[in-house]
Amino acid sequence: MRVVVGISGGVDSSVAAYLLKQQGHEVIGLFMINWEEKDGQCTAETDFEDVKRVCNKLGVPYFSVNYAKEYYDRVFKNFLEEYKKGRTPNPDVLCNREIKFGPFLEQAKKLGADMIATGHYAKKIERDGKFYLAKAKDLNKDQSYFLNQLSQSQLASVIFPLADIEKPEVRKIAKELGLSTAEKKDSTGICFIGERNFKNFLKGFLPAQPGDIVDLEGNVVGKHDGLMYYTLGQRRGLNIGGRAGGNGERWFVVKKDLDKNQLIVSQGEDKQLFSNGLYASQMNFIPEKPSQKQFTCFAKFRYRQPDQAVKVTVLDDDKIKVDFDQPQRAITPGQFVVLYDADGLCLGGGVIDEAY
């Protein structure tokens, strides 16, 4: 079988390519350039050098493809729109749906691919002609959260070679093979921002609108640089710690008032941050929309969060209401709520619109 691997210059995709070759597949590496910059912040050039070294070592042909325009149009514009609305988006989820399993899949087919593969830690299960997404064996690295928007046709086309391997084993394989990526640090954060200052990056695209920081009684306690730079529950960087009249405890963000351009904060007591449920939209169910209107399951509201017991009500127009068994802290509009059953199957996910 001819398999085109999305090879990123990291250790996971390197080992994924090796494992597929070991299984007897004809493997081709395809490197995606999703972001271009002239200031040297983008790591695409150095990553591609690693891709060359790995593919040459493994005896795998490789190509690069530039999706910077598609990424800008399909992912980055949404990222900016969400920040304008005072929300906190998750571009990695959109990148998977719109790029890695979109144009990348089309390009792979042009190369004669029967399947594509990625270095994601996730598992695909086929039952009765339907495709299910499940958690990987390595629950510490499981990335099914970021794949919650995949469709049946996208899942049908992919192999996850790292489904049953834990990260230390991946590093060990890379080391034994002498791959240049064996000790390479995992990439963290948003790919197009890299190591730079987030606030400075965003300033280059959205004009900042400074305003007042107010407490729950409406008293002005400081100034903010622009609502888009802050997230719910944030404690650092508020610069109001030494304010006279406070109780000496730390301040944190509890709300954003876009109409008044005010950042609302509380000191010490964080009960304002807890909610009993949420509404979400753009819900993608895997493998399909459930027949029952209400069901219980588990949910994550951010990556790496332990599963939380919830009751889900399916509403009209791809919307859901999620009631929490236990109140949850800092539910953030723009992020994704991702549902799981007791066996670790991902039931899908949607964009959080509001908490209540």
C-alpha positions in Angstrom: 0.0 0.0 0.0 1.3 3.5 -0.8 1.1 5.7 2.3 1.9 9.4 2.3 3.0 10.5 5.7 2.6 14.1 6.9 6.2 14.5 8.0 6.9 17.6 10.2 10.5 17.4 11.2 9.6 16.1 14.6 10.3 12.7 16.3 6.7 11.5 16.1 6.2 11.7 12.4 9.7 10.4 11.8 9.0 7.2 13.7 5.5 6.9 12.1 7.2 6.8 8.7 9.7 4.2 9.9 7.0 2.0 11.4 5.0 2.1 8.1 8.0 1.1 6.1 8.7 -1.8 8.5 5.1 -3.0 7.9 6.0 -3.2 4.2 4.2 -0.1 2.9 5.6 2.1 0.2 6.1 5.3 2.1 6.4 8.9 0.8 7.1 11.9 3.1 5.2 15.1 2.5 6.2 18.2 4.4 3.7 21.1 4.7 4.7 24.8 4.9 1.7 26.4 6.6 3.2 29.7 7.6 5.7 32.1 5.9 7.5 35.0 7.5 10.5 37.2 6.7 11.5 37.8 10.3 13.0 34.3 10.9 10.4 33.3 13.5 9.0 30.4 11.5 10.8 27.1 11.9 9.8 25.6 8.6 13.3 25.9 7.1 15.1 24.1 10.0 12.2 21.5 10.2 12.6 20.7 6.5 16.3 20.1 7.0 15.3 17.5 9.6 12.8 16.0 7.2 15.5 15.6 4.6 17.9 13.9 7.1 15.2 11.6 8.4 13.9 10.6 5.0 17.4 10.0 3.5 18.2 7.8 6.5 15.0 5.8 6.1 15.3 5.6 2.4 11.9 7.4 1.9 11.3 9.9 -0.9 10.0 13.3 0.3 8.3 16.4 -1.1 7.3 19.7 0.3 4.0 21.6 -0.4 3.2 25.2 0.5 -0.2 25.7 2.1 0.5 29.1 3.6 -2.4 30.7 1.6 -4.9 27.9 2.5 -3.8 28.1 6.1 -4.2 31.9 6.2 -7.7 31.7 4.7 -9.1 28.6 6.5 -7.4 28.8 9.9 -5.7 32.1 10.6 -8.6 34.4 9.6 -10.8 32.4 11.9 -8.2 32.8 14.7 -8.2 36.6 14.3 -12.0 36.8 14.1 -12.3 34.9 17.3 -9.9 37.1 19.1 -11.8 40.2 17.9 -14.9 38.7 19.6 -13.0 38.4 22.9 -12.8 34.6 22.5 -9.9 32.2 22.8 -9.7 30.0 19.7 -7.9 26.7 19.1 -6.3 26.8 15.7 -4.8 23.3 16.0 -8.2 21.7 15.7 -9.0 23.7 12.6 -5.6 23.0 11.1 -6.3 19.3 11.4 -9.7 19.6 9.7 -9.0 22.2 7.1 -5.3 21.5 6.1 -3.9 18.2 7.3 -7.0 16.3 6.3 -8.0 18.7 3.5 -5.5 20.0 0.9 -2.9 17.6 2.3 -5.1 14.6 1.6 -5.8 15.9 -1.9 -2.1 16.3 -2.6 -1.4 12.8 -1.2 -3.9 11.4 -3.6 -2.2 13.1 -6.5 1.0 11.2 -5.4 -1.0 8.0 -5.7 -1.6 7.5 -2.0 -3.9 4.7 -0.9 -3.8 6.2 2.6 -2.3 9.1 4.5 -0.6 8.9 7.9 0.3 11.3 10.7 2.3 11.2 13.9 -0.8 11.9 16.0 -1.2 9.9 19.2 -4.8 8.7 18.4 -6.5 5.5 17.4 -8.9 4.7 14.5 -11.4 1.8 14.9 -13.6 0.5 12.1 -16.9 -1.2 12.9 -19.6 -2.2 10.4 -18.2 0.2 7.8 -18.1 3.2 10.2 -15.0 4.8 11.5 -14.5 5.7 15.2 -11.8 7.9 16.8 -10.4 6.6 20.1 -7.7 7.6 22.6 -4.2 6.4 22.1 -2.5 3.9 24.3 -0.3 6.7 25.7 -2.9 8.7 27.5 -0.4 11.4 28.5 0.2 12.2 24.8 -3.3 11.4 23.4 -4.3 13.9 20.8 -7.8 12.8 19.9 -8.9 16.1 21.4 -7.4 18.0 18.5 -9.0 15.6 15.9 -12.6 16.0 17.1 -13.7 17.7 13.9 -12.8 15.0 11.5 -15.4 13.6 9.2 -16.0 9.9 8.2 -14.3 10.4 4.9 -11.3 12.0 6.5 -11.0 9.2 9.1 -11.4 6.6 6.4 -8.3 7.9 4.7 -5.9 8.0 7.7 -3.5 5.6 9.6 -2.2 6.5 13.0 1.0 4.4 13.4 1.6 5.7 17.0 -1.9 4.5 18.3 -0.4 1.7 20.5 3.1 3.1 21.3 4.1 5.3 24.2 6.3 8.4 23.8 9.4 7.0 25.5 9.3 4.0 23.1 9.1 6.5 20.2 12.2 8.3 21.4 13.9 5.0 21.9 13.2 3.8 18.4 14.4 7.1 16.9 17.6 6.9 19.0 18.4 3.3 17.9 17.9 4.4 14.3 20.2 7.3 14.8 17.5 9.8 13.6 18.4 13.5 13.9 15.0 14.1 15.5 15.5 11.6 18.4 16.2 14.3 21.0 14.3 17.1 19.3 12.1 19.0 21.7 8.3 18.6 21.1 6.7 21.7 19.6 4.4 23.5 22.0 1.9 26.3 21.7 0.5 27.7 18.5 2.6 26.8 15.5 2.7 30.2 13.8 3.7 32.0 16.9 6.5 29.8 18.0 8.8 31.1 20.7 8.0 34.8 20.3 5.9 37.0 22.6 2.2 36.3 22.0 1.1 39.9 22.7 3.6 41.4 20.3 2.6 38.9 17.6 -1.1 39.7 17.9 -0.5 43.5 17.9 0.8 43.1 14.3 -2.6 41.9 13.1 -5.2 43.4 15.4 -5.2 47.0 16.8 -5.2 47.0 20.6 -7.9 48.8 22.5 -6.7 49.6 26.0 -9.3 50.0 28.7 -10.1 49.7 32.4 -9.7 46.7 34.6 -12.6 46.7 37.1 -13.4 44.6 40.1 -16.8 42.9 40.6 -18.2 46.0 42.2 -17.2 48.1 39.1 -14.3 49.9 40.8 -11.4 50.6 38.4 -8.3 48.8 39.7 -6.0 49.1 36.7 -5.6 49.3 32.9 -5.6 46.5 30.3 -3.7 46.5 27.0 -6.6 45.1 25.0 -9.2 42.4 25.9 -7.8 39.9 23.3 -4.6 39.5 25.3 -6.3 38.0 28.4 -8.0 34.6 29.1 -10.5 33.6 31.8 -8.8 32.5 34.9 -5.6 34.3 34.0 -3.5 35.4 37.1 -0.2 36.6 35.6 0.4 39.8 33.8 -2.4 41.9 35.2 0.0 44.3 36.9 -2.5 45.2 39.7 -0.9 43.1 42.5 0.2 45.9 44.8 -3.1 47.9 44.7 -4.0 49.7 47.9 -7.2 48.5 49.6 -6.9 44.9 48.3 -6.9 41.9 50.6 -3.4 40.9 49.5 -4.5 37.9 47.5 -4.0 37.4 43.8 -6.3 38.8 41.2 -7.6 36.9 38.2 -9.8 37.4 35.2 -13.4 36.4 35.6 -15.1 38.0 32.6 -14.7 40.3 29.6 -17.2 43.1 28.8 -16.8 43.8 25.1 -19.4 46.6 25.1 -17.7 48.6 27.8 -14.2 47.3 26.9 -13.6 46.3 30.5 -11.7 43.4 31.9 -13.5 42.2 35.0 -11.3 40.7 37.8 -11.8 39.2 41.2 -9.4 38.8 44.2 -8.8 35.7 46.1 -12.2 34.1 45.7 -12.6 32.3 42.4 -16.2 31.1 42.6 -17.1 33.6 39.9 -15.1 31.4 37.5 -17.2 28.2 38.1 -20.1 27.3 35.9 -22.6 24.4 35.8 -22.8 23.9 32.0 -22.2 25.3 28.6 -23.6 25.7 25.1 -21.6 24.7 22.1 -22.1 25.0 18.3 -20.5 23.6 15.1 -20.9 20.2 16.7 -19.3 17.3 14.8 -20.4 13.9 15.9 -18.3 10.8 15.3 -19.3 8.6 13.7 -22.8 10.2 13.3 -25.3 12.3 15.2 -26.8 10.2 18.0 -30.5 9.1 17.8 -31.2 10.0 21.4 -31.6 13.7 22.3 -30.0 13.3 25.7 -27.2 11.1 26.9 -24.5 10.9 29.6 -20.8 10.7 28.8 -17.5 12.4 29.6 -16.0 15.7 28.3 -12.8 17.7 28.1 -13.0 21.5 27.9 -9.3 21.9 27.3 -6.4 19.6 26.2 -4.9 17.4 29.0 -7.8 18.0 31.3 -9.1 14.8 33.0 -12.4 13.6 31.7 -15.4 15.1 33.4 -18.8 13.5 33.7 -21.6 15.4 31.9 -25.1 15.1 30.5 -25.5 16.2 26.9 -28.7 17.5 25.3 -28.6 17.6 21.4 -30.2 20.9 20.2 -31.0 22.0 16.7 -28.5 23.3 14.1 -25.4 21.4 15.3 -25.7 22.8 18.8 -25.5 21.0 22.1 -26.1 21.9 25.8 -23.7 20.3 28.3 -24.6 20.0 32.0 -21.7 19.2 34.3 -21.9 16.7 37.2 -19.4 18.9 39.0 -19.0 22.7 38.5 -16.1 23.5 36.2 -13.6 26.4 36.3 -12.8 28.9 33.5 -14.9 27.4 30.7 -13.6 29.5 27.8 -15.6 30.5 24.7 -13.8 29.7 21.5 -12.2 26.6 22.9 -13.6 23.1 22.1 -15.7 20.8 24.2 -14.8 17.2 23.2 -17.0 14.2 24.2 -15.9 10.7 25.1 -17.6 7.5 26.2 -16.4 5.3 29.0 -14.2 3.2 26.7 -12.3 6.3 25.4 -14.1 6.6 22.1 -14.3 10.2 21.0 -17.9 11.0 20.2 -17.0 14.4 18.6 -16.7 18.0 19.6 -17.9 21.5 19.2 -16.9 25.2 19.8 -17.9 26.5 23.2 -20.1 29.6 22.9 -21.0 30.3 26.5 -20.9 28.9 30.0 -23.8 29.2 32.4 
